[in-house]
Amino acid sequence: MTTPLITVDGIAVRLRDRWLLDGSSWRINAGEQWVVTGPNGAGKTTLAKAVAGLLPVVQGNICYHAFDGIPPVDAIAYVASDARRDIWRRESVLDHARGFAGRFGDATTVRELIGPQAGDCIPPADMADRLADVAGRLGLAPLMDKPVLAVSTGEMSRVLVARALMRRPRMLILDEPYEGLDRWGRKDLRDMLDGLAIAGLPMILVTHRHEEVPAACTHLLTVEQGRIASAGPVARPLHAAVPTAAGLSADGAPDRPIRCRAHPGEHRPLSSETLIDMQAVTVRYGETTVLDRLTWVVKAGQHWAVTGPNGAGKSTILKLITGECLQVYGNRIRLFGRGRGTDQSLWEIRERLGVVSHDLAAGYQKRMSVLDVVCSGFFDSVGLYRHPDSGQIETARGWLAQVGISSLGHAPFNQLSQGQRQLVLILRAVVKSPQLLILDEPCAGLDAENRRRVLDLVTHIAARGATGLIFVSHHKKEIPACTTHRLYLEHGIVVGCGGVWKE
């Protein structure tokens, strides 16, 4: 006889003027490990947050049978990329405050982030043992004394899981936990989740990628158009059960040549100028060296893939280009043929850049329409504070049509799913046809069809000849075919640099 853990009975959730999960029912029994799939915007995260007690249910109810009266927000650990963005946003504000106060050694470390929290009543010795155990399971020992701002995207994914496990939850809900992890990190996390499942911790994993599913998962739930479409045990290997979009291989990579549709905008041949010139660049946070004497030159007409394991320094390089890392002023860096600082302002640089990054996604929490978000790319603003002219509006609409989301033009940006927001932010970056387009894990959070759209779009941008590319990804099959050069880093050191090569 099966023992129920959670019963979802005819629930509905209201997000402003939208009703989701209308009449949805679901039962999770002891011993079951669930995977939740479905396209972007289907309602997967809404369902996960409702089960975790983070969203109110306005119809039906959710019964928790095995938590001994503990509220779901305390019994269930919910891990999602939004938490990482909130942490980085908070730490960035604190870092600026520390800089003004001259307290450069007070940065929050990983140990402090995942260690004892306010209200914990556990003896220090027991807490230390628990911290050592969790850090060991996730391979975090080398990171424990590292400043949070020096932690890479992939490393932060593991830190968030560790922080959740420190609570010893009754259930773990993971919403796209592999985001930003390299292939070794993905394997380690899968193995750890398998171990937790074998030890009896119930889990719900929300993912778009079948290769990320632990072997211990037993059940599959599919969400489509705001409703539960199917739910039940997996009767065959899960990789065969997870649907893929037409025209894509099983791992989500295009299995045919990409043909791009026409797109508004004139073809502009690239000049021969040097876009980026970094000479012996070093970046340190306290005792941690993030980049060690890096030399890198990018010329117009080149399309670069920047690769390497988590913590290699990829995101730091991008922040030096965009000016988010203030150590740019202490290094020999020239952008678009001119030095940083007195030679050109940050705004002059941003006029020639298009950027999609995790930090941008964290900061762009605006209540505005999708069309306005895309138009804000003309002015390099987070929010729209100037009126775009008719030509700019028409161009923005052309980009929305290019990727097949014209119907979202008037939708509120902050009500979109994570994957939909990512797609819109990419359009915001390319709308002005920048001289250099920086894409940091642009396919993160996207389903197979939207990954195809992004790769289609990137290939088309490169073919137009107006924009150089810097593309960062941990998924080799998502590196665009238009890539001409590759920079490979390990531990902040250049291991390979030059024309594209095979591993």
VEXTORLO-135103 format. One record per residue: x, z, y of N, C-alpha, C in turn. Coordinates in steps of 0.05 Angstrom, whole numbers, plus 5000, padded with zeros to 4 digits. Example, Ala and Ser with C-alpha at 12.3 -4.5 7.8 and 13.67 -1.06 7.14 Angstrom:
BEGIN
526451564886524651564910526451564934
525751424955527351434979525851575001
END
This chain:
BEGIN
501750004976500050005000501850005025
501249825043502849805068502050015088
504050105102503650315123503850185150
501750185167501850055193503650215212
505150075228506650195250505250155277
504449905282503049835307500749645300
498449695312496249505309495449415337
495549145341494749015366491948905361
489949015375487148945368485748815392
485548555391483948395411484848445439
487448445445488348515472488348275491
488348335516488748135538490348275560
492048115572493748215594493248045618
492948165641492448015666494948025683
496047785690498347765708497347625733
496647785753495347685778492847525770
492947255774490447105769490446975742
492347045725492546925698491847135677
490347035657489747195633491347095610
492847265597494447195574493747355550
494247245526493847375501490947445496
489147295508486247365508485247385479
484547625471483447675444485447675422
488047705428490147695408490247945391
490747915365491048135347493448095330
494748325322497248305307497648585294
498748585270499348835257502248835247
503649045254506449075245506549305226
507449255201507549465181510449565177
510649795165513249905158514749715140
517349685145519049505129519049215138
517449145159517448875169519248845193
520648615194522348545217521348275227
520448275252519048035263520747875282
520347615281521447425300519147295315
519247285342517147175359518346915372
516946695367517846435378515646305393
516346085407514345925422515745805446
514545615459515745475482515845655506
517345565526517545715551514745735564
514045975574511546015587509146065568
509746085542507546125523506446405524
508046605532507046885533508647075515
510946985504512447155486513347415499
514547395523515447635536513147815544
510947695552508547855559507648015535
507547895512506748035487508748255481
511348195483513348395477513248635496
512848585522512548805541510048965537
507848835529505448985523505749175500
507049075479507549245455509449475463
511349425480513249635489512049825508
509549785516508249965535509049915564
510149685570511149625597509149465613
507049365601504949225615502249345606
500449395625497849505618496049295604
494649385584492749215570489949245582
488649035591486149055605483749005586
484348925562482248875542483348945515
481749055497482749135471484549375473
486049425452487949645452490249615432
492249765436494649765418494850055408
494850075381495150335368497950375357
499150595362501750665352501450875331
501850805305501250985283503551165275
505951105282508251245270510151365290
509251415315511151515335510651805341
508951935326508452225328507652305357
506052135369505052205396506952135418
509352035412511251965433510351715447
510251705474509351465488511051225480
509850985479511450755470513850695488
513650755514515950695531518350875524
517851105510520051275502520851215473
518951135456519451085428520650815423
520050615440520950345436523050275457
525350175448527450075467527049775471
526549695496526149415502528649315517
529949105505532449005516531948715525
532448655550532048385561534048325582
534348065589536347985609535648085636
533148145642532348245668533848505674
534248665654535748925658538548865667
539848665656542548605663542648515693
540748355701540648265728540248495747
538448675740537948905757540549075760
541949115738544449265739546549135757
546848875754548848735771548048745800
545448715806544548715833545148995846
544549205831545049475840547949535844
549649455824552449505826553749345849
552749105854553848945876553349085903
550949195906550349345931552149595933
552449735911554149975911557049905916
557949675906560749585909561349535939
559449405953559849355981559949625997
558249815989558250076002560950215997
561950205973564550325967566750195983
566549935986568649796002568649886030
566349916043566250016070567250306073
566750466051567650746052570450786043
571750566033574450586024574750725997
572550735981572550875955572650665933
574950525931575150305912575350395883
576050645878576350735851573950855839
571650835853569150975843567250785829
568150555821566350365808565250475782
562650415777561350495752562650355728
563250505707564450385683562350355662
563150195641561350155618560650425605
562650605603562150865590559951015605
560051005632558051145648555351015646
555350755643552750605642551250665616
552650675594551250715568551351005559
552851175572553151455564550751625571
551151885573548852075579547351995604
544651995602542951935624541552185634
540452165658539052395669536852485651
536652745645534552845627535452875599
537752775591538752805563539353095558
538453205536538953485529540653505504
542553325500544153315476546853445482
547853615464550553745469552653535473
554553585491556653385498558153275473
558753455454560253365430558553165414
555953225411554253035396553952775411
553752785437553552545453556052375451
558352505451560852365448561052225421
560152355400560152235373558351995372
555952025384554051805384555151565400
556351625423557451415439559651265424
561351405410563551285395562451105373
560251205359559051055337557850795347
556250815369554950575379557050375390
558950475405561050295416562550155393
563050305371564450185349562849965335
560250015332558549815319558449555335
558549565362558249335379560949235389
563149345380565749255388566249295418
565249525429565549575457567849755465
569349845445571450045451573449945473
574249685473576049595494574749575521
572149595523570749555548569849815561
570150035547568850285556569650375584
572150335591573050415618573250185638
572049965631572049725648569749755669
570349685694568149685714565949495707
563449575712561149415705561349135717
562249125742562448865756564548675744
566348785728568348625715567548535687
565148615679564148555652562848275652
563448115633562247845632559347855623
558047625626555147605618554747675589
556447565572556147615543556847905537
558848015549559548295544557248475553
555948405575553648575584551348565565
550948335551548848325531549348535509
551748575501552348775481552149055493
552849085518552649355531549749435532
547949255538545049325540543949405513
544849275491543949355465545049635459
547549685466548749955461547250165477
546550115502545050305518542350375505
541050165494538450215480538850385455
540950325440541350475415542150765420
543250825443543951095450541551275450
539151155455536651315456535651375428
536751255408535751285380532751225379
532050975386529150915388527850895361
525150905360523650875335523250575329
523550405350523350115346525049975368
526049745361527749595380526449315385
525949255410524948985418527048845434
527948615424530148465436529148195446
529148155472528147915485530547745493
531147535477533447355482536047515485
536747685465539147855468541847705466
541747465456544247315452545147165477
543647185499544247025523547047095533
548646885536551346915546553446995526
552747035500554647115480556046875469
558746895464560146685450559446695420
560546505405559646485377560446725361
562746845368563547085353561747325361
561047335386559247555394556447525382
555547275380552947225367552947305338
555147245324555347315296555447625293
557047755310557348045308554648175313
553148075333550548195339548548155316
548547915305546847855282547448055259
550048085253550848265231549948555237
550248635262549448905269546448945267
544848745276541948765273541148765244
542448615227541948625199542348915188
544549035197545149305188543049505197
542149475222540049655232537449615216
536849365210534349315194534549435167
536849405154537249525127537049825128
537949945151537750235154534950325160
533050135165530250215169529250205197
530750105217529850085244528049845247
525449875254523749635258524649485283
524549215282525449055304523448825309
523348745334521948495342523948335358
524648095350526547925363525147685375
525347655401524247415415526547225420
526346985410528546785412527446505411
528946315422528346035420530145895400
532246035390534245905374534246025346
533745855326533545955298536146065288
538445955298540946045287541646325296
540146445314540546715323539046925307
537346835288535647015274537147155252
537147425251538447565229537147505202
538747525181537647465154535547665146
535547905157533748115149530948075160
530447885178527847845189525947735167
523547855166521647795145519147645153
518447665179515947555189516347395214
514647195218514747015241512047005255
512247045282509847015299510346805320
508446625323508746405342506646435364
507546415389505746435412505646155426
503246065431502945805445500645825465
501145735489499145725510497745995514
499346205515498346465521496746605499
496946495474495546625452497346625427
496746815409498146825384497046595367
498846405360498046165345498146215314
500146375306500446425277502146675274
501746815251503247055245503147105215
505547155204505547205175508347215164
508547265139511247285126512647015125
515247025125516846775122517146715093
516146485084516146415056518546245048
520246185068522546015063524646095083
527145995081529146065101528146015129
528546205147527246195173528145955189
530545855185531445625201529745385195
528545375172526745145166523945185177
523345445184520545505193520345475223
522545525238522345515267522145225277
520045165292519644885300521744795320
522344535319524144415339522744185352
523544115376522243895390523043625378
521343435381521943165372524443065386
526142935371528542815383530943005384
530643245372532843435372533543505344
536143555340537043645314536143935310
536744045287535844315280536944525299
539244475310540344685328539644635357
537944445363536944405390538544205406
540544075394542143885408540843605405
541043435425539843175423541043015400
539342885384540342735361540242435367
539942355392539842075399541042045427
541941805434543041775462540941845482
541741975503539842055525539441825544
536941755548536241545567534941675591
536041635614535041775638533041595653
530941725663529041585680530141545708
528941365723529841325751529341585767
531041625787530741865802531241805832
529741925850530041875878532841955887
533941805906536641875916538441635913
540241595932542041375931544541435914
545641225901548141255887550441255908
552041465906554341485925556841505908
558741315910561141335894562741575903
563941715884565641945890568241865904
569242025922571741975934573942075916
576442045924578742135907579842405916
578342545933579342795944579543015923
581043215928581243455911579043645919
577343725900575043895906575844195903
577444255883578344535879581344535873
582744705887585644735882586245035881
586645145857587345425854590245445843
591945595856594745625849595445915844
596145975819597046245810595146455819
592546415814590446595823590346835804
590347075816590047325800587847495812
586047605794583847775803584048025786
583948255799584048515785581748695795
580648855777578849075784580149335774
581349485792582849715783585149635766
585349745742587449675723586749435705
584349325709583549105692584148835706
585648665692586348405702584348205690
582748075707580647895698581747605697
583347535717584747275717587747325722
589347185707592247235708593746975715
594446935741596046705750594846445742
592246405746590946165739591445945759
592145705748592445465764590545255754
589045135772586944945764586344765787
586244505782585644305802583444125792
581344095808579043925802578843705823
578843455814578643235832575843105830
575142965852572542815852572542615829
570242585817570042395794570342535767
571142785767571542935742569143115736
568543145711566443315702567643515682
567743775689569143975674567344155658
568144205633566944425617568844655618
567844885626569545135626568645305603
570445355584569645495559571645715554
570945875534572646105526570846335518
571946525504570346755494569446935517
567547115510566547305530568947465541
568847515567571047665580573447505587
573347235583575647065589576147025618
574147055635574447015664572846785675
571146665659569646425668567946475692
566346695691564546755713566046825738
568346955735569947035758570946785773
571746575758572646325771570346215788
567946215777565646105792565146265817
565446535815564946705838567146665860
569546595852571546525872570846275887
569546085873568745835886566445885906
564546045897562146085914562546295935
564746455933565346655953564146925946
562946955923561847215914563947415906
566347315899568547495893570347495918
570547725931572047745956575047715953
576047725928578847695924579747405928
577847235934578546955940580446955964
580147145983581747146007584547236002
585147355979587847445973589347255955
588247015951589446825933589646555946
591246375934591746105944589545925932
587445895947585145735938584245545960
584145295954583145095973580744955961
578644925977576144795968575544565986
575144335974574544085989576744026009
579244086001581544016017582244206039
580844436041581344626062581444906051
582945076063583245356054580845526061
580545736046578445926051579146096076
577146206089577546386112577246236138
579446216153579246096179578945796179
579745656157579545366156576645266153
575045416138572245336135570545586128
568145586137566345816132565045796105
563946016096562446026071560145826071
558745806094556445626096557345336094
559645266105560644996103561144926074
562145116058562745066030560045036015
558145216020555645206006554044956011
554544826034553144576039553944356019
556344386008557344185989557144265960
556044505955555744615928552844635920
552344595895549744665882550444865860
549145085858549945295840547445405825
547745435799545845585782547445795767
546746045771548246265759546346495752
547346675736545746915729545147085754
547047095772546747255796544547135814
544446865816542346735831539546805819
539346785793536846845780536047135785
538047315787537547595793536447635821
537547485840536847525868534347375877
533547175861531347005870528747105858
527847335868525247455859523247425882
522747185891521047135914518247045906
516247135921513447045917513046795934
513646575922513346315936512846105915
512045875924511345655905513845535893
513545405871515745265858516845045876
515044895889515944685907517644805930
516945035941518445155962521245255952
521345345927523845435916525745195914
524744965904526444725903527344645930
525544645950526144565977528244745990
528345005982530245185993533145095987
533444935967536144825961537344655983
535644535999536644376022538044556042
537244816044538244986064540045216053
540545206027542245406014541345696019
538745726019537645996025536146096000
536046355997534446485977531846555990
529946375988527446386003527446146022
525146076032524845836050524145936077
526045906097525646006124525545786144
525745536135525545306153523545116140
522244946156520244756146521744506137
521544436111522744176103521143946114
522643726119521243496130519943346107
518443136113516842986093518642856072
521042766081522942646062523942846042
524643086052525643296034523443376014
521043406023518843476005518443265984
518543005992518242795973520542795952
522942845961525242865942524843095923
523943325933523543555915521343485894
519243355903517143285884518243085863
520042905872521242715853522842855832
524243065839525743215819523943365800
521743475810519743605792518643405772
518043165782517042955764519142875743
521742875752523942795735524042955709
523443205710523543375687520843445676
518743315687516043345675514643605682
515143725705513843965712512443945740
511443705746510043675771507643855774
506443915751504044085752504644375761
507144455761507944725769508544745799
508344525813509244515841508144735859
505544805855504245005871504045275857
505245295833505145545818506945755831
506246005831508146215842510546235824
512946215837515446215822515746475806
515046705817515546955803513547005781
511646825776509846845753510646665730
512846515734513746335712515246495691
515446375668517146495647520046475655
521846615641524646605647525746315645
524946185623525845905619524945715641
522445745650521345585671522845635697
523345895703524845955728527645835727
528845835704531545715702531445425708
529545285698529244995703528844935732
527145095745526645055774529145115790
530745315783533145375798535245155795
535245015772537044785769536244565788
533644515790532644315809533344395838
533144645844533944745871536844675877
538544695856541344645860542044345864
540444175852541143885853539643735874
537643865887535843715904537243585928
539443705937540843595960543243415952
543343335926545543175916548243285924
548943525915551443655924553943505914
556143545927558643425919559743545893
559043805889559943945865557644115855
556944085830554744235818555944425797
555344685801556344895783554044995767
554244975740552045065722553245265703
552445515706553445735690551245805669
551745715644549845755622547045655630
546745405638544145315649541945295628
542645295602540645275581539745555571
540845765583540046035574537046075578
535746175557532846235559531045995556
532145755551530445515550529845445521
527445355516526745255489527944985485
527644885460529044635453528344405471
525844375478524944155495526144175522
526144415534527244445561530344425560
531644495538534544445537535044155537
533443995523533743705523533443605552
531443705566530943615594533343675611
534443915608536743985625539143805619
539743755594542043585587541543295595
539043205593538242945604538842935634
537943135648538243145677541243155685
542843325672545643345678547043075674
546442945652547642685646546942475667
544442485676543542305696544942355723
545342605730546642675755549542565754
550942605732553642505730553742205732
551742065720551741775720551341655747
549941805765549441705792552041685808
554041845801556641825814556941975840
554942135848555042275873556142565870
556142665846556542955842558443005819
560443175824562143275802560843525790
561543575764560243785749562343995740
561444245741562844465727560744595709
561044575683558944655664560044875646
558845105646559745335630557645375608
558545385583556745435561558345535537
557045705521558245805496557345635472
555445445477554445285455555745005457
557444945438558944695440557144445440
554944455426553244225425551544185450
551844375469550444345495552344245517
554844215510556744095530555943805535
555343725559554343455564556343235555
555243015546556942795537558542675560
557642725585559142605608561642765615
562242985601564543155607567142995604
568843005624571342865624573743055620
573443305628575743495626574743765617
576543925607575844195597577944395605
577044625613578744865619577945075599
579945165583579545375563581145625569
579745855570580946105578580746305556
582746485555582646725538583946955553
582447175556583447415569584547355597
583247175611584047105638586346915641
587346805619589646625618588746345610
589846145623589245865615590645805589
589045735569590145655543590245355540
588245225552588244935551586944825577
588044605587587044485612587644195612
585644025616586143735618583843575607
584443335596582343175585580943305562
578543215555577043325534578443295507
578543515492579743515465577943645445
578443595420576843725399578243975389
576644175381577744425371578744385342
END
